[in-house]
Amino acid sequence: MLSVSEEYVRELNPDAMLEVFGQDYNPQAYAICESDMMIKGQNLDNIHKADSFTEDLMPEKTFDYMLANPPFGVKWESEANFIKKEHEEQGFGGRFGAGLPRINDGSFLFLQHMISKMKDPLDGGTRLAIVFNGSPLFTGSAGSGESNIRRWIIENDWLEAIVALPDQLFYNTGISTYLWIVTNRKEEHRRGKIQLIDATSFFTKMRKSLGNKRNEISDIQRDEITRLHGDFMEGEYVKIFDNSDFGYHRITVERPLWLNFTVNEEHLDRLREAKPFVNLAKSKKRKDTTAAEAEIAEGERMQQAILDALGELSSEGVIKNRDRFSALLKAAFNGAEPSLPASLFKAILMALSERDETADACTDKKGNPEPDSDLRDYENVPLREDINEYMAREVLPHVPDAWVDESKTKVGYEINFNRYFYKYTPPQPLEVIEADLKIIEKEIADMLEEVV
């Protein structure tokens, strides 16, 4: 890639003063590049063989242009300790301050490494291009490492364009790939904007495939893609968006916890299996057998006392208010020795309860409704939309008692590329479908006649 790029630049400008640098962990790629640089008279001290994550051999260098085609879905578990330490100790003073992707895909680590080597915009800035698979576009929900990295890049207005390339372009994989163009020197008319280019149809079939490589982009098609990027105009293959169009709020929608309470044998059996209740008759005094037996006996006595006290409440029937039932429990256990720990009291309440939407909502000490985790839901609200207006339109008409737990709201970014270029294909008319079915039915009937 480095060698071909140099050749291309020299074709455009033979007088260009080029100084190239490269680093690769792959010994074959390193050897090929160094050999080529030797032939072309480049400085071989600028070509390095090392792991870019753990051994950055150009830590202080910044560049005008950068290119990378990192391996897709590469795991970084072997470098995890080094990378996590840099992330935690150096933050944005290091390379990985924006976040860490999941361990099985280091794509965004490569991109953060490159961004750390961009020149200051006052010194001319940098433009870089990196080839990814589809995963970095949308993998990771709001608050995840991947989403936070996308957010960092987009909110800094560094993402200039993404080009969806044809599939089957590479020797070792046939998957679809995307070219990300990242820069800190956007032209004025591009600021605050991101350009998406659908170049998936810009290819020609090769006469003979090379591994998984069956397609290639011709010079004419490459020129057309370049023109689409340079024109910066919307059309069949180009969509232009504001940066914020890719952002969203991940909101947590809560609903009240409704419980009724009954003392019956089924609920008492549930209590007998509850961990805080079971632990009453266990001892931590393993070395002192006599003390342990005494502690277990005391626990069993307390268990029976609890069951006896609850038995007195069986005549109360179904109670649909937790505060009222809690008061009855406290009265029943009044004077119990030792007093019931909070965890055990809570376990008793839960064991004797059933969800019931006709019951009163459970509330906290301030009178606010408590959420039911089983009814909890999540919504992605576009960043540019007011959350309250979204709730009023999309949620409250269906569940009027719902509310947003604002303490859990997160900002996320994703780029669902295919959605923006989706082309609706209408289904075939019923008459055509019916005719096809009749043909199939006749073919089946003919086959059956041959068998018979």
C-alpha positions as CSV (number, residue, x, y, z in Angstrom):
1,M,0.0,0.0,0.0
2,L,2.8,2.4,0.9
3,S,4.7,1.7,-2.2
4,V,1.8,2.0,-4.6
5,S,0.7,5.2,-2.9
6,E,4.1,6.8,-3.4
7,E,4.0,5.8,-7.1
8,Y,0.5,7.4,-7.5
9,V,1.6,10.6,-5.9
10,R,4.6,10.8,-8.1
11,E,2.4,10.3,-11.2
12,L,0.3,13.3,-10.1
13,N,3.3,15.4,-9.2
14,P,6.8,14.2,-10.3
15,D,8.4,17.1,-8.4
16,A,6.7,16.2,-5.1
17,M,9.1,16.0,-2.1
18,L,8.1,12.7,-0.6
19,E,9.3,11.1,2.6
20,V,7.5,7.8,3.5
21,F,7.3,6.0,6.8
22,G,5.7,2.6,7.7
23,Q,5.3,0.1,10.5
24,D,3.9,-3.4,10.3
25,Y,4.0,-6.4,12.5
26,N,3.6,-8.9,9.7
27,P,7.1,-10.0,8.6
28,Q,6.2,-10.7,5.0
29,A,4.5,-7.2,4.6
30,Y,7.5,-5.6,6.2
31,A,10.1,-7.4,4.0
32,I,8.2,-6.6,0.8
33,C,7.9,-2.9,1.8
34,E,11.5,-2.5,2.8
35,S,12.7,-4.2,-0.4
36,D,10.6,-1.9,-2.5
37,M,11.8,1.2,-0.5
38,M,15.4,0.1,-1.0
39,I,14.9,-0.1,-4.8
40,K,13.3,3.4,-4.8
41,G,16.1,4.9,-2.7
42,Q,14.0,5.7,0.3
43,N,15.4,5.9,3.8
44,L,15.1,2.4,5.2
45,D,15.3,3.7,8.8
46,N,11.7,4.9,8.3
47,I,10.4,1.4,7.8
48,H,9.8,-0.6,11.0
49,K,8.8,-4.1,12.0
50,A,6.9,-4.0,15.3
51,D,3.5,-4.2,16.9
52,S,2.0,-0.7,16.5
53,F,0.0,-1.1,19.7
54,T,2.7,-2.0,22.1
55,E,5.8,-0.7,20.4
56,D,5.2,2.6,18.6
57,L,8.6,3.2,17.0
58,M,7.5,6.7,15.8
59,P,6.0,8.1,19.0
60,E,6.7,11.8,18.3
61,K,6.1,11.7,14.5
62,T,3.1,13.4,12.9
63,F,2.2,13.1,9.2
64,D,0.5,14.9,6.4
65,Y,-1.2,11.7,5.0
66,M,-1.7,8.3,6.5
67,L,-3.1,5.0,5.1
68,A,-4.0,1.7,6.8
69,N,-5.6,-1.6,5.9
70,P,-5.6,-3.4,9.3
71,P,-6.7,-7.0,9.6
72,F,-10.4,-7.3,10.1
73,G,-11.6,-8.6,13.4
74,V,-8.2,-8.9,14.9
75,K,-8.1,-9.9,18.6
76,W,-5.9,-7.7,20.9
77,E,-6.0,-9.9,24.0
78,S,-2.2,-10.5,23.8
79,E,-1.7,-6.7,24.0
80,A,-4.6,-6.0,26.4
81,N,-2.5,-5.3,29.5
82,F,-0.4,-2.7,27.7
83,I,-3.3,-1.0,26.0
84,K,-5.6,-0.9,29.1
85,K,-2.7,0.5,31.1
86,E,-2.2,3.3,28.5
87,H,-5.9,4.0,28.4
88,E,-6.3,4.2,32.2
89,E,-3.2,6.0,33.0
90,Q,-2.7,8.4,30.1
91,G,-6.3,9.0,28.9
92,F,-6.4,11.4,26.0
93,G,-2.7,12.1,26.7
94,G,-2.1,8.7,25.2
95,R,-3.5,7.1,22.1
96,F,-6.6,5.3,23.4
97,G,-8.3,7.9,25.5
98,A,-11.6,7.8,23.7
99,G,-12.3,4.2,24.6
100,L,-11.5,0.6,24.1
101,P,-13.4,-1.7,21.6
102,R,-14.3,-5.2,22.5
103,I,-11.4,-7.6,22.7
104,N,-12.2,-9.5,19.5
105,D,-11.9,-6.5,17.2
106,G,-9.0,-4.0,17.4
107,S,-10.1,-2.0,14.3
108,F,-10.7,1.2,16.3
109,L,-7.4,0.9,18.1
110,F,-5.6,1.2,14.8
111,L,-7.7,4.3,13.9
112,Q,-7.0,5.9,17.3
113,H,-3.3,5.2,16.9
114,M,-3.4,7.0,13.5
115,I,-5.4,10.0,14.9
116,S,-2.7,10.4,17.6
117,K,-0.2,11.1,14.7
118,M,-2.2,13.8,13.0
119,K,-0.6,17.2,12.6
120,D,-2.0,20.2,14.3
121,P,-4.5,22.1,12.0
122,L,-2.3,25.2,12.4
123,D,0.5,23.2,10.9
124,G,-1.5,22.1,7.9
125,G,-3.4,19.2,9.6
126,T,-3.7,15.6,8.3
127,R,-5.9,13.5,6.1
128,L,-6.0,9.7,6.6
129,A,-7.8,6.8,5.1
130,I,-8.4,3.4,6.7
131,V,-10.2,0.3,5.4
132,F,-12.7,-1.4,7.8
133,N,-15.3,-4.1,7.6
134,G,-18.9,-3.1,8.6
135,S,-18.4,-3.7,12.3
136,P,-17.0,-0.2,13.3
137,L,-20.0,1.5,11.7
138,F,-22.5,0.3,14.3
139,T,-21.1,-2.3,16.7
140,G,-21.6,-1.3,20.4
141,S,-24.5,0.4,22.0
142,A,-24.4,3.8,23.7
143,G,-21.7,4.0,26.3
144,S,-19.7,1.2,24.9
145,G,-16.1,1.6,23.8
146,E,-17.0,1.5,20.1
147,S,-19.8,4.1,20.4
148,N,-17.6,6.4,22.5
149,I,-14.9,6.3,19.9
150,R,-17.3,7.1,17.1
151,R,-18.7,9.9,19.2
152,W,-15.2,11.3,19.8
153,I,-14.4,11.3,16.1
154,I,-17.7,12.7,15.0
155,E,-18.1,15.4,17.7
156,N,-14.5,16.6,16.9
157,D,-15.7,16.9,13.3
158,W,-12.9,14.6,12.0
159,L,-15.0,12.2,9.9
160,E,-15.1,13.5,6.4
161,A,-16.5,10.6,4.4
162,I,-17.2,6.9,4.3
163,V,-17.1,5.0,1.0
164,A,-18.8,1.6,0.8
165,L,-16.7,-0.5,-1.5
166,P,-17.7,-3.5,-3.6
167,D,-17.4,-6.9,-2.0
168,Q,-14.8,-9.6,-3.0
169,L,-12.0,-7.0,-3.5
170,F,-9.4,-8.7,-1.3
171,Y,-7.6,-12.0,-1.7
172,N,-8.4,-13.4,1.8
173,T,-11.9,-12.3,2.3
174,G,-15.1,-11.6,0.3
175,I,-16.8,-9.4,2.8
176,S,-18.0,-5.9,2.2
177,T,-15.5,-3.2,3.2
178,Y,-15.7,0.6,3.9
179,L,-13.1,3.3,3.4
180,W,-13.1,5.9,6.2
181,I,-11.6,9.3,5.4
182,V,-10.7,11.1,8.6
183,T,-9.2,14.6,8.7
184,N,-8.7,17.6,10.9
185,R,-8.5,20.0,8.0
186,K,-12.0,19.9,6.5
187,E,-12.9,22.4,3.9
188,E,-15.3,25.1,5.0
189,H,-18.3,23.7,3.2
190,R,-17.7,20.2,4.7
191,R,-17.5,21.3,8.3
192,G,-20.2,19.7,10.5
193,K,-21.0,17.3,7.7
194,I,-20.4,13.7,6.8
195,Q,-20.5,12.3,3.3
196,L,-21.6,8.8,2.6
197,I,-20.7,7.3,-0.8
198,D,-22.3,4.0,-2.0
199,A,-19.6,2.6,-4.4
200,T,-20.7,-1.0,-4.0
201,S,-21.7,-1.2,-7.7
202,F,-18.5,0.4,-9.0
203,F,-16.6,-2.8,-10.0
204,T,-15.7,-5.0,-12.9
205,K,-15.5,-8.8,-12.8
206,M,-12.0,-10.3,-13.0
207,R,-11.4,-12.8,-15.8
208,K,-9.8,-15.1,-13.2
209,S,-10.3,-14.9,-9.5
210,L,-7.4,-14.7,-7.0
211,G,-8.6,-16.4,-3.9
212,N,-11.6,-14.4,-2.7
213,K,-10.8,-11.5,-5.0
214,R,-13.3,-11.7,-7.9
215,N,-13.9,-8.0,-8.4
216,E,-11.7,-5.0,-9.1
217,I,-12.3,-1.3,-9.4
218,S,-11.3,0.0,-12.8
219,D,-9.5,3.3,-13.4
220,I,-12.6,4.9,-14.8
221,Q,-14.7,3.7,-11.8
222,R,-12.0,5.0,-9.4
223,D,-12.1,8.3,-11.1
224,E,-15.9,8.4,-10.8
225,I,-15.7,7.6,-7.0
226,T,-13.1,10.4,-6.6
227,R,-15.4,12.8,-8.5
228,L,-18.4,11.9,-6.3
229,H,-16.3,12.7,-3.2
230,G,-14.9,15.9,-4.6
231,D,-18.2,17.2,-5.9
232,F,-19.8,16.8,-2.5
233,M,-23.3,16.8,-3.9
234,E,-26.2,14.5,-3.0
235,G,-27.4,12.1,-5.6
236,E,-28.0,8.4,-6.2
237,Y,-24.7,7.4,-4.8
238,V,-24.1,10.2,-2.3
239,K,-25.8,11.2,0.9
240,I,-24.7,14.1,3.1
241,F,-25.7,14.4,6.7
242,D,-25.0,16.7,9.7
243,N,-22.7,15.1,12.3
244,S,-25.5,15.1,14.9
245,D,-27.7,12.9,12.5
246,F,-25.8,9.9,13.6
247,G,-26.2,10.5,17.4
248,Y,-28.9,9.4,19.7
249,H,-29.9,9.3,23.3
250,R,-30.2,5.8,24.8
251,I,-33.0,6.4,27.4
252,T,-34.2,4.0,30.1
253,V,-38.0,3.8,30.2
254,E,-39.3,2.7,33.6
255,R,-42.8,1.6,34.8
256,P,-44.1,1.3,38.3
257,L,-43.7,-1.8,40.4
258,W,-47.2,-3.2,41.3
259,L,-47.3,-5.9,43.9
260,N,-49.9,-7.7,46.0
261,F,-49.1,-9.7,49.1
262,T,-50.5,-13.0,50.4
263,V,-49.4,-15.4,53.1
264,N,-50.1,-18.9,51.7
265,E,-48.3,-22.2,51.5
266,E,-47.0,-21.5,48.0
267,H,-45.4,-18.2,49.1
268,L,-44.0,-19.7,52.3
269,D,-42.3,-22.5,50.3
270,R,-40.7,-19.7,48.2
271,L,-39.5,-18.1,51.4
272,R,-38.0,-21.3,52.6
273,E,-35.8,-21.3,49.5
274,A,-34.8,-17.7,49.7
275,K,-31.1,-17.3,50.4
276,P,-31.3,-14.9,53.4
277,F,-33.8,-17.3,55.1
278,V,-31.7,-20.4,54.4
279,N,-28.6,-18.7,55.7
280,L,-30.2,-18.3,59.1
281,A,-29.6,-21.9,59.8
282,K,-26.0,-21.9,58.6
283,S,-22.9,-21.3,60.7
284,K,-19.6,-19.7,59.9
285,K,-17.9,-21.2,62.9
286,R,-16.4,-24.2,61.1
287,K,-13.6,-25.0,63.6
288,D,-15.8,-24.8,66.8
289,T,-18.3,-27.7,66.3
290,T,-20.2,-27.0,69.5
291,A,-20.6,-23.2,68.8
292,A,-21.6,-24.0,65.2
293,E,-24.3,-26.5,66.3
294,A,-25.6,-23.9,68.8
295,E,-25.7,-21.2,66.0
296,I,-27.5,-23.5,63.6
297,A,-30.1,-24.4,66.3
298,E,-30.7,-20.8,67.0
299,G,-31.1,-20.1,63.3
300,E,-33.6,-22.9,63.0
301,R,-35.5,-21.5,66.0
302,M,-35.7,-18.1,64.3
303,Q,-36.8,-19.6,61.0
304,Q,-39.7,-21.4,62.8
305,A,-40.6,-18.2,64.7
306,I,-40.8,-16.3,61.4
307,L,-43.0,-18.9,59.8
308,D,-45.3,-19.0,62.9
309,A,-45.6,-15.2,62.9
310,L,-46.4,-15.2,59.2
311,G,-49.0,-17.9,59.8
312,E,-51.0,-15.4,61.9
313,L,-51.3,-13.2,58.8
314,S,-52.8,-15.8,56.5
315,S,-56.3,-14.6,57.4
316,E,-55.6,-11.1,56.0
317,G,-56.1,-12.4,52.4
318,V,-54.7,-10.4,49.4
319,I,-53.2,-7.1,50.3
320,K,-52.6,-4.7,47.4
321,N,-50.5,-2.0,49.2
322,R,-46.9,-2.7,50.2
323,D,-46.7,-0.1,52.9
324,R,-49.8,-1.6,54.6
325,F,-48.4,-5.1,54.3
326,S,-45.0,-4.0,55.6
327,A,-46.7,-2.5,58.7
328,L,-48.4,-5.8,59.3
329,L,-45.1,-7.6,59.0
330,K,-43.4,-5.3,61.4
331,A,-46.2,-5.6,63.9
332,A,-46.0,-9.4,63.6
333,F,-42.3,-9.4,64.2
334,N,-42.3,-6.8,66.9
335,G,-40.1,-7.8,69.8
336,A,-38.3,-10.5,67.7
337,E,-34.9,-11.4,69.1
338,P,-32.7,-10.8,67.3
339,S,-34.4,-8.2,65.1
340,L,-34.7,-9.1,61.5
341,P,-31.9,-7.8,59.2
342,A,-33.1,-5.6,56.3
343,S,-32.0,-8.2,53.7
344,L,-34.2,-10.8,55.4
345,F,-37.2,-8.5,55.7
346,K,-36.8,-7.7,52.0
347,A,-36.6,-11.4,51.1
348,I,-39.8,-12.0,53.1
349,L,-41.6,-9.2,51.2
350,M,-40.5,-10.5,47.8
351,A,-41.4,-14.2,48.6
352,L,-44.9,-13.3,49.6
353,S,-45.6,-11.0,46.7
354,E,-47.0,-11.3,43.2
355,R,-47.0,-8.8,40.3
356,D,-50.5,-7.3,40.0
357,E,-51.3,-4.2,37.9
358,T,-54.5,-3.7,39.9
359,A,-52.4,-3.2,43.1
360,D,-51.1,0.1,44.3
361,A,-47.7,1.1,43.0
362,C,-44.8,0.6,45.3
363,T,-43.1,3.9,46.3
364,D,-39.9,5.0,48.0
365,K,-39.6,7.1,51.1
366,K,-40.2,10.3,49.1
367,G,-43.4,8.9,47.6
368,N,-41.9,8.3,44.1
369,P,-42.9,5.1,42.3
370,E,-40.3,2.4,42.3
371,P,-39.5,0.9,38.9
372,D,-40.2,-2.7,37.9
373,S,-37.1,-4.1,36.3
374,D,-39.2,-6.7,34.4
375,L,-41.1,-3.9,32.7
376,R,-37.9,-1.8,32.0
377,D,-37.5,-0.8,28.3
378,Y,-35.0,1.2,26.3
379,E,-35.4,3.6,23.4
380,N,-33.0,5.3,21.1
381,V,-34.0,8.9,20.6
382,P,-32.4,10.9,17.8
383,L,-30.0,13.4,19.3
384,R,-31.7,16.3,17.6
385,E,-35.1,15.4,19.0
386,D,-36.5,16.4,22.4
387,I,-36.8,13.4,24.7
388,N,-40.0,14.7,26.3
389,E,-41.6,15.2,22.9
390,Y,-40.5,11.7,21.9
391,M,-42.0,10.2,25.0
392,A,-45.3,12.0,24.5
393,R,-45.6,10.8,20.9
394,E,-44.1,7.3,21.0
395,V,-44.4,5.9,24.5
396,L,-47.0,7.5,26.8
397,P,-50.0,6.8,24.5
398,H,-49.3,3.1,25.1
399,V,-48.0,3.2,28.7
400,P,-49.2,6.4,30.4
401,D,-47.5,5.6,33.7
402,A,-44.0,5.4,32.1
403,W,-41.1,7.7,32.9
404,V,-37.5,8.3,31.9
405,D,-34.7,7.5,34.4
406,E,-32.5,10.5,33.4
407,S,-29.6,9.2,35.5
408,K,-29.2,6.3,33.0
409,T,-29.4,8.3,29.8
410,K,-26.4,7.8,27.5
411,V,-25.3,9.4,24.2
412,G,-24.4,7.0,21.4
413,Y,-23.4,7.2,17.8
414,E,-23.8,4.7,15.0
415,I,-23.8,4.8,11.2
416,N,-26.4,2.4,9.7
417,F,-25.0,2.8,6.2
418,N,-27.3,0.5,4.3
419,R,-30.4,2.2,5.7
420,Y,-29.5,5.5,3.9
421,F,-29.2,3.8,0.5
422,Y,-32.1,1.4,0.8
423,K,-34.1,1.0,-2.3
424,Y,-37.7,-0.3,-2.0
425,T,-38.5,-3.1,-4.3
426,P,-42.3,-3.6,-4.5
427,P,-43.5,-7.2,-4.3
428,Q,-44.8,-9.0,-7.4
429,P,-48.5,-8.5,-8.3
430,L,-50.7,-11.3,-6.9
431,E,-51.5,-12.4,-10.4
432,V,-47.9,-13.1,-11.1
433,I,-47.4,-14.9,-7.8
434,E,-50.6,-17.0,-8.5
435,A,-49.3,-17.9,-12.0
436,D,-45.9,-19.0,-10.6
437,L,-47.7,-21.2,-8.0
438,K,-49.8,-22.9,-10.7
439,I,-46.6,-23.6,-12.7
440,I,-45.0,-25.2,-9.6
441,E,-48.1,-27.2,-8.8
442,K,-48.1,-28.6,-12.4
443,E,-44.4,-29.5,-12.1
444,I,-45.1,-31.3,-8.8
445,A,-48.1,-33.1,-10.3
446,D,-46.0,-34.2,-13.3
447,M,-43.2,-35.5,-11.0
448,L,-45.8,-37.5,-9.0
449,E,-47.2,-39.1,-12.2
450,E,-43.7,-40.3,-13.1
451,V,-43.3,-41.9,-9.7
452,V,-46.6,-43.6,-9.8
